[in-house]
């Protein structure tokens, strides 16, 4: 089962994820910023500019 938490910055997603991990045996939290870091390392040299994850679309 995958539970995807989405919402604004400061909306309590991290807190909710921690509560769910406590409540659901064997649950794992996958942080998209960590995944972004892995992809950035894997694609190093292929992308001329790395965008800030918190910047609105269209803003470098």
Secondary structure by P-SEA (a helix, b strand, c coil): cbbbbbbccccaaaaaaaaaaaaccbbbbbbaaaaaaaaaaaaccccccccccccccccc
